[in-house]
Amino acid sequence: MWAFNYPHNVINEGVKIPNCNDVFCHVLPQPVFPTPVYESLTMFIVFLFLWSIRKKVKIPGTLFSIYLILAGLERFFIEFIRVTPRYHFLGIEATQAQIISVIMIILGIAGLIYIKLKPEHVLQLAKTTPKAINRPPEDVQEIIETTK
């Protein structure tokens, strides 16, 4: 399954399907990469990675920031093989998803930087709401002590 022509595609791209009276009656003339399959496989690998590090990550927000970076990278690169319209944005030609992906990556990096520069602030939040992060209060206290 290396290419697919997406009959009855919802963006009505391609050649009209003969004798079709439905709303979506187009098929792509050239088969394209099945990017949904690639995305599913890639994000499953990301899930396995995040699941494997979940107990090692002690500071709240770290796992989410890592997710933002990885999901942004995945979507940014998959867009190079997708058939989607490109926009001119700040002198750069990119798809809408690539622009959003860059924002996700920047937010993820900013989150990690914030957590690194202000761990006491993040951990103080965790200490005041231990049930919100599913950790007993003594576990949160231990995290606070180890980051000093």
C-alpha positions, 0 to 999 in steps of 0.5 A: 500500500504505497499509493492511493488515489482517494476516490470520492475525496472530500476536497473534490480534487482530481477527475470526475468519476463517471456516473457518480451523482453523489456529493463527492465524485472525484478521484485523484488522477495520480495515486499519492502516499497514504499519509494517514497510515504513515501518521498513525504509525509514527504517532503510535511510536511517539505514544510508545516512547512517551508511555515508556518515559512517563514514570521517569518524568518528574516535573509536571508539564515536561511530558506534554512539552515533549509531546508538542515537540514530537507531534509538531515534528511529525506533522511538519515532515509528513506535510512534505508528501501530502497533497495540500495547498501551500500558503505564502506566510512571512515570505515562506511557502508552507501548508497551514499544518506546517505553520501550526506545527512550527508553533507547536514545536516552539511552544514545546521548547518554550515549555521545557525552557520554562520548566528548566528555568523555573522548576520551583514555580512548577513544583510549587504548583504541583505541591498545592495540587498533588491530586491533579497530577496523580501523585501523593503529597510526599512524592511531590515533596521528594521531587521538590527536594531533588530539584533544588 
